[in-house]
């Protein structure tokens, strides 16, 4: 059994190296770990599909579902093991409320698409898309920001000066601005705290105390 597992691991390693030059065919293999995904996939920002298993504070745990080619898939299935990919919403700093919202909105075993932007150890930085109806898909990265359930952050994995980086960053900033204007989510909470501070500062008793303190300081300085 150990010899068979060793042979399977070696075969997968060779297959990953060969994959950089054969992107179309390698899409049929199932990735069970972030390190198995060819570097060329990440550099070309390839879009993969998967089945959601659970939402955690660290990201989405997703089972990669490759394109099915009957003959090729049946051969590769003999060498493939089970495992989940950890997918993080690129460019988004999630709040606890954002994690709760994702758990409520996403269904177990739901199919999603994730576009590779970067890879950090065992974590994939991605744009995550879900279907909403027959012809409509929603980018979760943007939707979280539109709901005020997160803040924009650096898009890890993309070069800071690249055209793609700023194209995506602008999209995320626009989504965040919508939440800010509508005072949604975290922006509503900040708005409420600002109103409380304004009420305190405008309170007549507080104003009287301030005037007394000012008078006292001027009296002692004489």
C-alpha positions in Angstrom: 0.0 0.0 0.0 2.8 2.4 0.9 4.5 1.7 -2.4 1.3 2.5 -4.3 0.9 5.8 -2.4 4.5 6.7 -3.1 4.0 6.0 -6.8 0.8 8.1 -6.8 2.6 11.0 -5.2 5.5 10.8 -7.7 3.0 10.6 -10.6 1.2 13.7 -9.4 4.4 15.6 -9.0 5.5 14.8 -12.6 2.0 15.6 -13.8 2.1 19.1 -12.2 5.4 19.9 -13.8 4.2 18.8 -17.2 0.9 20.7 -16.7 2.5 24.2 -17.2 2.7 23.5 -21.0 -0.7 21.7 -21.2 -3.2 23.9 -19.5 -6.3 22.6 -21.4 -5.7 18.9 -20.6 -4.6 19.4 -17.0 -8.0 21.0 -16.2 -9.3 17.5 -16.0 -7.2 16.6 -12.9 -8.6 17.1 -9.4 -6.5 19.4 -7.2 -6.7 18.4 -3.5 -4.1 20.9 -2.2 -3.0 24.4 -3.1 0.6 23.3 -3.7 -0.6 20.8 -6.4 -1.9 23.6 -8.6 0.7 24.5 -11.3 2.4 27.9 -11.1 1.2 28.6 -14.6 -2.4 28.4 -13.5 -1.9 31.1 -10.9 0.1 33.3 -13.2 -2.6 33.1 -15.9 -5.4 33.6 -13.3 -7.2 30.5 -14.4 -10.8 30.1 -13.2 -11.6 26.8 -11.6 -14.9 25.4 -10.3 -15.6 23.6 -7.0 -18.1 22.4 -4.5 -18.4 24.3 -1.2 -18.1 22.3 1.9 -17.9 24.9 4.7 -17.3 28.5 5.5 -14.7 29.2 8.2 -13.0 32.3 9.6 -9.9 31.4 7.5 -11.8 31.1 4.2 -13.9 28.8 2.1 -13.2 25.1 2.1 -13.8 23.9 -1.4 -13.7 20.6 -3.2 -12.2 21.1 -6.7 -14.5 19.7 -9.4 -12.4 19.4 -12.7 -13.8 19.4 -16.2 -15.0 15.9 -16.9 -13.5 14.1 -19.9 -14.7 10.5 -19.5 -11.6 8.6 -20.6 -9.0 10.9 -19.1 -11.0 11.4 -15.9 -11.3 7.6 -15.3 -7.5 7.2 -15.6 -6.6 10.2 -13.4 -9.1 9.2 -10.7 -6.9 6.2 -9.8 -4.1 8.5 -8.8 -6.1 11.2 -7.1 -6.7 11.5 -3.4 -9.3 13.4 -1.4 -8.8 16.9 0.0 -10.2 20.4 0.2 -8.8 23.7 -1.1 -8.8 26.7 1.2 -10.0 29.7 -0.8 -9.8 33.2 0.5 -11.7 36.3 -0.8 -8.9 38.3 -2.3 -8.7 42.0 -1.5 -11.3 41.7 1.3 -10.8 42.0 5.1 -13.8 40.1 6.4 -15.6 41.1 9.6 -17.2 38.4 11.9 -20.6 39.6 10.5 -19.2 38.9 7.0 -18.4 35.3 7.9 -21.9 34.9 9.4 -23.4 36.3 6.2 -21.5 33.9 4.0 -22.6 30.9 6.1 -26.2 32.1 5.7 -26.0 32.9 2.0 -24.0 29.9 0.7 -25.4 26.4 0.8 -23.5 23.2 1.5 -22.4 21.5 -1.7 -23.1 24.7 -3.7 -21.1 25.0 -6.9 -18.8 28.1 -7.1 -16.2 29.4 -9.5 -12.9 30.7 -8.1 -10.4 32.7 -10.2 -6.8 32.3 -9.0 -5.0 35.5 -8.2 -2.3 34.3 -5.8 -1.2 31.5 -3.6 0.3 31.8 -0.1 1.4 28.5 1.4 -1.9 26.4 1.5 -4.2 29.4 0.9 -5.5 30.5 -2.5 -6.3 34.2 -3.0 -9.3 34.3 -5.4 -12.2 36.1 -6.9 -15.2 33.9 -6.0 -18.3 33.8 -8.2 -21.7 32.2 -7.5 -24.6 31.8 -9.8 -27.7 33.8 -9.1 -30.3 32.7 -11.6 -29.7 31.4 -15.1 -27.7 34.3 -16.6 -26.5 36.1 -13.5 -23.4 35.6 -11.4 -22.3 37.5 -8.3 -18.7 38.2 -7.2 -18.6 37.5 -3.5 -15.6 39.8 -3.0 -17.6 42.8 -4.2 -20.9 41.7 -2.6 -19.3 41.5 0.9 -18.1 45.1 0.5 -21.4 46.3 -0.9 -23.1 44.9 2.2 -20.6 46.7 4.5 -19.4 43.4 5.9 -15.7 43.9 5.2 -13.1 46.4 4.2 -10.9 46.6 1.1 -7.4 45.2 1.6 -4.3 44.6 -0.5 -4.8 41.9 -3.1 -2.2 39.4 -2.2 -0.5 37.5 -5.0 -0.8 40.3 -7.6 2.0 42.7 -8.3 1.1 46.0 -6.7 1.8 48.0 -9.9 0.1 45.6 -12.4 -2.8 46.7 -14.5 -4.9 43.8 -13.2 -4.3 44.7 -9.6 -5.6 48.3 -10.0 -8.5 47.1 -12.2 -9.7 44.8 -9.5 -8.9 47.1 -6.7 -11.0 49.9 -8.2 -13.9 47.4 -8.5 -13.6 46.6 -4.8 -13.3 50.2 -3.8 -16.5 51.1 -5.7 -18.3 48.3 -3.9 -17.1 49.6 -0.6 -18.1 53.2 -1.4 -21.7 52.0 -2.1 -21.9 50.6 1.5 -20.3 53.8 2.9 -22.9 56.0 1.1 -25.8 53.9 2.3 -24.4 53.5 5.8 -24.6 49.7 5.6 -22.9 47.2 7.9 -19.8 48.5 9.6 -20.5 52.0 8.2 -23.8 52.1 10.0 -22.2 51.2 13.3 -19.6 54.0 12.9 -22.4 56.4 11.9 -24.3 55.5 15.1 -21.2 56.0 17.3 -20.6 59.4 15.6 -24.2 60.4 16.3 -23.7 59.5 20.0 -20.6 61.6 20.2 -22.4 64.5 18.6 -25.3 64.2 21.1 -22.9 64.2 24.0 -21.0 67.2 22.8 -24.2 69.1 22.2 -25.7 68.2 25.6 -26.3 71.4 27.7 -25.0 69.8 30.9 -21.8 68.8 29.1 -21.4 72.3 27.6 -21.9 73.8 31.1 -19.2 71.6 32.5 -16.8 72.6 29.7 -17.5 76.3 30.4 -16.9 75.8 34.1 -13.6 74.0 33.4 -12.5 76.7 31.1 -13.4 79.4 33.7 -11.5 77.5 36.4 -8.4 77.2 34.4 -8.4 80.9 33.6 -9.0 81.8 37.3 -6.1 79.6 38.5 -3.7 81.1 35.9 -4.2 84.6 37.3 
